[in-house]
Amino acid sequence: MPFIVRNIGGTESHVGYAWAANMLGYMVCLLLAGVTLGRHNPKNTTRIAAAVNFASALIMGVLVYIILLKGLIGSLTLIWLVIAAGTVAGAAMSLFWPFIMSWVSEDFEGSILNRRLGTYNGMWSAASIIGPLLAGILVETSTTFPIFLAVGSFIVCFLFLSVATDGSVQTTLFGDATTRPVEGCEDKATLVRFRWMARISLFSSYLCVGVLRSPFALFFTDMGFSETWFGIMIMVFGICNFVILTAAGKCTFWHFEPALLPAAQALLGVSLVMIIFGRTLPIFILSLVIMGLSFGFAYSSHLYYGSCGTKKRSVQMVIHEVTISIGIIVGSGAGGYLAKNIGLYQPYWFALALVAAGLFIQLTLLLHGRLRQKALI
């Protein structure tokens, strides 16, 4: 999308606003869906989401094709229409992610829950490996090719959802009725502390990804590197993310280990420093390796700690998705604005400051927990 927006005449700000608007639509409609939908069959809601995304991607593809064919590059009206189509697509995904996550994890706890979430994470993270590489190659050939690849993908998605079967036929946003056991979970205070530490890491991770996949995309190509190389870099990020998500789903030694989340947060800061001071492709790739590993652990941690021993699991899934949305909105939206109006390096310094603040809060929570345990002893 950064290169598509650029090719139709958009600026760094438009590039940042495109993903931010997509996630803002998602977050707002996610909250509305939770309040208004009640009990719904996840198979139906996810198919509706796939159908709306198909229509939105098709409209976006037609708009981009018209802009390029008619020489309307730089038309603010058409650029914002493309961004609006992406916003509708984001809104539709409010019927997809939380419902499918609740569907996958329904009626499971402990190690079985961990394995189910690990398989789920492995699937979407595998797609994040393939997608950027294909898109990077295709966008160098034609601006519209990646969009129509997405159109075809949503058709496949709809077909697979149509044949999916599962015993969990109802998912309720904000309304789970049963109290779940706390198998494999610590006491309530410890669980809440780890949940907030993981939430900080999840927000910080998506903040970094928002900065990385919007303003950095243009900055990277302006340095003389190709769109294909950017796709390869994001693929490397996706591979590291996939490895960690898959591994975390197959083992439990990391559960409630206090040092791991602050360590992952610190590594996010290291990756940003490498982006700020790096000038070569190997440094950038190493930075994305570090960020991908940290990102994967933060995602797995928040998904597990949110699901563990929770009475209203779908509420935690919504919180998970809202945290992701806010991270992307801040990273992509603010990053695009800063890159256009203040300086090319300002988005990364901005992200680094927020990551450092998050690390400080995590360490404070960790210290508070240890002092509390000592007081109880």
N, C-alpha and C positions, 0 to 999 in steps of 0.2 A: 504493500500500500504506500509506503513512503515514496517509492519510485513512480508508482502510478500517479499519485498526487502531483509529484514534481513534473512528470511528463505532460500533464494537462495544464501546467502553468501555476501550480500552487507553490507557496513559500514554505519556509521552515515552520512558520506558525500553523499553516493549514495542515502540514504533515502531522504536527503534534496534536492539533485539534481533532483530526480524523479518528485516531484511536481513542482519544479522550471522550469524544462524543459517542462513539460506539459503546464504550463501557459505562458512560453516564446513562444512556438509554437502557442498558442492561440492568444497572443498579436500581434505577427508579422503578422499572417495570417488575423487577424481582420483588421489591417491597410491596408493590401493588398486588402482584400475584399472590403473595403470601397472605395478604389481608382478605382478598376477595374470592379466591378460587376454592377454598375449602378442600374437601376430599376429591381427588381426581386420579384417574388411571394414568400412570406415568407413560404407558405405551402411547396413549392418545396425545398427551401434552407434548411429548418429544417429537412425535410425527408432525404436529402442528408447527412446532419450532423449525423443523427441517423444511417444511413447505414454505413458510414465510421467508426463511433464509434463502431458499432457492429463488423466490420471486425478487427479493432484494438484490441478490447478486446478479440476476439477469438484468434488472433495471440499471444497476451500476454499469454492467458491461455495455449495454446499449448506449448509455450516456457518454461513457468514455469513447466509444467508437464514433459517435456523432461529433464529439469535440475534436477528435483527431481528423476525421474525414472532412469536416466543414471548416477546419482551420480556426476553431473557436478557442484556441489555447489561451489561458489567462482570464477567461470569463468567470468572474466571481460568482455569478448566479449558478452556473453549471458546476463549478467546483463545490459550492455549498450543497447543491443537489446530490452530488456524489457522496459527500459527507453525510447528508441526511439519509441516503439509502443505507449507508453503513450503520447509522444510528438505529434505524428500524430493525436491521439484522441483529444488532446488539440487544434491542428490546425483546425480540423473539426468543433469544437464548435464555431469557428468564424462565421459559417453559421447558428448557432442556436440562441444563447442568444440575440444579438442585434436585429435580425430580429423578434424574437418572442416577445421581449419587445415592439418594435415599433408596431407590429401587435396588441398586447393587448391594447396599449394606444392610438391607432390611433383615431383622431377626437374627443377626449375628453379633457376637462379642468376642473379646480376647484374641487369641491367635488366629481363629478362623476369620474374624473381622479384618485383622491385619493382612491376611493373605488375599481376601477379597478386594480390599482397597489397593493392595499391591498390584494385582492383576489389572484392575481398573486404571490405575496410574500408568502401568506399563503400556496400555493401549493408546491413551491419548498422547503420552510422551513419545511413543514410536511415530505417531503421525507428525509430531513437531520436529522430528528428525527429517522425514521425507519432504514435508511441505516446503520449508524454506529453500532447500536445494532445488527442487523443481521450479519454484517461483522465481528464484534468482536467475536460473537459466532461461526460463520462459520470458521474463520481463525484458531481457536483453534482446530477444527476438521480436516480441510484439507486446505493447503495453496491455492489450486486452487478453492475451493468452492466460495469464494467471487467474483472471476473473472467471473465464469460462471453464477453467479447470475446477474452480470452486463450485460453479453451477452443476457440473457433472458429479462432483463429490456429494452434493446435497441430495441428488437423485439416488445415488448408491446408499447414502445414509437412511433415506426414507424407506427404501426397499428392505434393508436389513432390520430396521425397527419394526416393519410390518410383519416380519416372520419371527421376531423374537418372542419367546415364551418364558414365563417365570411365575412362580407361585405367589409372589408379592404383587397383588393387582391394585392396591390402593396406596397412594402416598399423599400425606397431608402436610402442607406447609403451615408452620406455626401451630399445629394442632395434634401432635402425637399424644395418644391417650394412655399408653402403658408405661409403667416404670421399668427401666431396664436394669439388669444386674450390673455390678461393677467388677466383673471378672478381669483380673490383670491390671486393675487401676489402683492408684494410691488413694490416700485419704482426700477428702473434698478440698481442703485448703491447698494441698500440694498440686492436685489436678488443676485447680483454678490458676495457680501461679504458673504452671507449665503452659497452660492454655494461653495465657496472656504473653508469655515469652515467645511462644510459637507465633502468636498473632503479630507481634512486632516484627519477627523475622519474615513472615509471609508478606506483610505490607512492604517492608524494605526490599524484599526480593522483586516484587512486582513493580515497585518504584524504579529499581535499577533496570528491569526489563523494559519498562515504559520509555526510559531515557535511551536505552540501547537500541530499541527497534524503531524509534521515530527520529529524533534529531541526529543521532549517531549514524544512521543509515546514510543521510546526505553528507554529513561530515566525512564519513569514510570514503565515499565515492569522489568527493571534492579533493581528497588527498591523492587521487589517481588510481584507486583500486576499483575493480569492476563490481557490478551488481551480483554477478555469479559468485565472486569471492565473498561478498557479504552473505549470500545464501549459504555458502560453505561454512562460514563462521557461525551462523545461527544453527546450522546442522550440527556442528561440533558442540555447541551449547546444548542442543537437544539430546545428543548422545550421552553427554555427562549427566544430564537431568534424568534420562531414561535409566542409566546404570544405577543411580542412587535410589530412584523411586522403586525400581524392581528389587534391589537388594534390601531396601527398608521393608518391603512387603514380605520378604522371606525370612527375616530374622527379627528378634525382639530385644537384643541386648541394649539397644539405644533408648529404650523406653525409660523415661524419668532419670536420664543421666544429665545432671545439672550443667556440666561444662560444654555440652555439645551445641546448644542453641547459641550461646554467646560466641563460641568459636566460629560457627557458620556466619553470624552477623559480622564478625571481624573480617572474615574472608571476603565478604561483599565489599567492605571498605578497601581491602587490598586490590580487588579487581578494578574498582573505580580509579584508584591511584594509578594503576597501570594504564588505563585508558587515557587519563589526563596527561601523563608524561611519556607514554609510548608513542613511537612514530613508525614502527615497523610492523609488518604483518605477523611475525612470530609472537611479538609481545601482545598484540591484540588477541590472537588465538589463545594464548596462555591465559589472558584475562578472562576470556569467555569460558575456558575450561574451569577455572576457579569459581566463576559466577554460576555456572551450570551445576556444579557439585553442591554449592551452598543453597542454590534455589531448590534443588531436588529434596534436600534434607528439610528445608523450611516447609515445603509443601506437604511432605509426608507427615511431619511432626504436627502441623496444625490440623490436618485431616484426622489423624489418629487421636490426638488429645481432645479435639472437638467431639468426636464420635464416642469416645470411651465413657461408659457409664452414664450416658446422657438420657434423660427422660424424653426430651423433645429433640430428637436427633436432627430432624429436618430444619429446626431453628438454627442449629449449629452449622448445617450445610449452607444456609442462607448467609449466616455471619461470615463463613469461609469465603463465599463468593463476593459479598459486599467488601470485605477486606481486600480481595484481589482487585475489585473495581476501583476502589479508592486509590490503591497503589498505582494503577495504570493511569487513572485520571490525573493524579498529581505528577507522575513521572513524565507522561507523554504530553499533557496539556501545558504544564508549567515549563517543561523542558523545551518544547517547541517555541513558546513565547520568549524564554530567556535566550535561546539560540538566535532568534530573529532580531530581538530588540536590545540585547545587552552584550552578548559575546558568545562565540562558538563553544568556549570551554565552560561557560557558566552552568549549563544543565548538570554537568558531572560534579562540579563543586557543590552545587545545591543538593544533589543526591547524596554526596559524601557527608555533608553536614547532617542530613536527616538520619543516615545510617549510623553515624557516630552518636547522635542523640538516642537512637533506639538501643544501641549497645549499652549506653549509660543506664537507661531504664531497666534493661534486662539484668545488669549486674546489681542494681539496687534491689530488684525483686528477689534475686538469688541470695543476696546478703540478708534481706529481711527474713526469708524463709529459714536460713540457717540460725539466725538469732532467735527466731521463734521456737525452733526445735530445741535449742539449748535451754531456753527458758522453761519449756515443758519438762525437760529432763531434770 
